[in-house]
Amino acid sequence: MSRSGSRAHPPCPQTPRNNGPLLSHMSFWTPGISPDTEPNRIMIERGVFVDAKRNNRDVPWKIYYPVEMTEACPVIIWSHGLGGTKDGAGFIHRFVASHGYVVVCVQHHGTDSGLWEGKQGHPWDAIRAAKIPRKASSSRFGDIPFVIDQLEKFAQINPKIASLMDMSRLAMCGHSFGARTTQFMAGQMRGFGRRLYSLREPRFQCGILYSPVPSDNRRDSPRAIYGPIAIPLFHMTGTADTSPIEGFEYTSRLEVFENSGGPEQSLMILKDGDHMVYNGSRGQLGENPKRGVHETIIKVASLAYWDAYLKKNAAARNWLLNDFAGWIDGEGTYTFRA
């Protein structure tokens, strides 16, 4: 069951707030790529999938797709952070979709904006005060395979978008709690001790973690927790990426990269990069003068990664491995582990 609606979204050139040196001194893997240009016009479709097997749970979705493409595109599923919605990180999704991808943003009831909407005070204060039952997290994780199942039948709902989706090239990404959701779909273990279990979704080929989240399991070894991760992942964080809820520093996020058993793990650490830059909003954080540069780096790095791993573009892979660190020009570091 689904409810949907759509609207056109024209090309939206975006000028970074602080261009910096990185934008001018190195070419990209494909001529004509510009961080400020979305080359193909995109459309946005919204709707709700209804899961009859889970008490008619509503799973809202928002899809970005390049309306003028004729060939099928890889599909990327996005999962929002705690207290977020399907509308987050639009600056990434528009840019990526305009280069030939279908991006499906999922909203998870129980861990979304319902935690703070209609409550007094700042949303972050309401989120910090909220008690998140295990069932809400489990329902969130269950949304992902359900959405994939629905997308595989999407021709019944929207033949136009379905014709653009190549479900054999499927990936996932997410911010904060959405990154954690991606980690579980990639194979990270959940639970403790003898109750460790996997939620791995084998249909995903690779993923991006925007602010990866360390496990709260301190009983088992990191290798037992992260070792079963089975796909390539791009871990993105920054030196100011403190958790707004738990308060841990960005260095805690590195344990996911350091202990992941998956092949070809990449890590980017943005200099002065903070937690909310990946979502395109600020929350309780003040303005960051590097926000424009960081958004540019995030967009280009994401596109290069998807081109390398979903489109098997050898030039994109070579650029990411050999030129990307030079392109960011001191604004961060890049590490690759085969």
Secondary structure, 3 states (H helix, E strand, C coil): CEEEEEEEECCCCCCCCCCCHHHCCCCCCCCCCCCCCCCCCEEEEEEEEEEHHHCCEEEEEEEEEECCCCCCEEEEEEECCCCECCCCCHHHHHHHHHCCCEEEEECCCCCEHHHCCCCCCCHHHHHHHCCCCHHHHHHHHHHHHHHHHHHCCHHHCCHHHHHHEEEEEEEEEEECHHHHHHHHHHCCEECCHHHCEECCCCCCCCEEEECCCCCCCCCCCHHHHHCCCCCCEEEEEEEECCCCCCCCCHHHHHHHHHHCCCCCEEEEEEEEEEHHHHCCCCCCCCCCCCHHHHHHHHHHHHHHHHHHHCCCCHHHHHHHHHCHHHHCCCCEEEEEEC
